[in-house]
Amino acid sequence: MTGFENQQADPTLRRVVIAVALANAAYFGIEFAVGLAIGSVSLFADSVDFLEDASVNLLIAVALGWEPRQRARLGMLMAAILLAPALAGLWTALHKLTSLAPPAPVPLTLAGTGA
């Protein structure tokens, strides 16, 4: 026995993980909108990272209290999700090569500071 079998999830832990996921999802929306509006590859890529963080935290909240085998399968799904920021950043960088105009500095700074 590893101590994890048939363990009930702590409701406080679940609430905290969900709150963190919601905060990450909210800032994804902010950075995504600002990144698209000003044409910032770095801000867009960072927004996708916030989305990835939110997704992973929601999966963790769902899996709290699951059996080890089920959590191992979920871990494989999380590994695939972790590829999303890299792929989104690559796509955006390739797209940005067609327009070499720099992003607006003030919105970029404000959005980055908020993160």
N, C-alpha and C positions, 0 to 999 in steps of 0.2 A: 504494500500500500504506500502510495506517495503522499497521502494526505490531501489530495485534490479530488478524489473520487466522491461523487454525490455531495459535493459541497455546495451549499446555497450561497448565492452572491450577496454581499453586503449591500443593502439598499442605498446607503450613503455613498459608497464607492460608485455604484451605478449612476446615481444622480450627478456626481462630480464629473464622471467620464462623459456623460451626455451634455453637461454644461460646457465642457471644454470643446466637445464636438460642435456644438451650436455656435460657440464663439469663433471657432476656426471657419465654419461655414459662412458666418456673417462677414468675416474679413476677406474671405475668398470673393464674395460678391463685390465688396468695395474695391479691392485691388484689381479684379477682373475688369470692372467697368472703367476704372481710371486708366488701366493699362491699355485697353482697347481705344479709349478716347484720345489718348496722347501718343499712341503708337510705340509703347515701351515693351520691348521683348523681355527685359528683366522683370518688370512688374507683372507681366502676364505669366511668366514662368513661376514667379513667387506665388501668384494667386492660385495656380494649379497645385502648388505644394500645400497651400492651406486647404484646398479641397481634398487632397490626399490625406492630410492629417485628420480632417473631419470624418472621412470615410473609415479610416482605420479605427478612430475612437468609437464610432458608432458600432463597428463590428465587434470591438472589444466589449462594449456595453451589452450587446446581444449575447456574446459568448460567455459572459461571466457565469460561472456555475455549470458550464457544460462539462461533459466527460473529456478526458485527455485526448482520445482519438478524434472526437469532433473538433476540438480546439486545434489539433494538428492540421486537419483539413482546412480549417479557417486560416491558419498560418500560411498555407500555400496560396490562398486567395489574396491575403494581405501582401505577399511578395509580388504578386502580379500588379496590385494596385500601386505599389511603390515605384513601378516603372512609368506610371502616368506622367509625373512631373518631367522626367527626362525626355519622354517622347513629345510632350507638349512644348517644352522649351526648344527642342530641335526643330519641330515644325514651325514655330514662331520665328526662330532665328533664320531659317531658310526663307520664310516669307518676307522677313524684314530686309533681306538682301536686295529685294527689288525696289525698295524705297529706303535710301540711306539717310533720310531726314532724322535729326535727333528728336527725342521726345521732349515735351514741354517740361522745363526743370522744376517749376513750383509745384504742379500737381504730383510729379514724381517724388519730390522730396516730402510732401505732406503725406502721401500714401505710404511711402517707405518708413516715415517716422511713426506712423500709426501702427505699423506691423511690429 
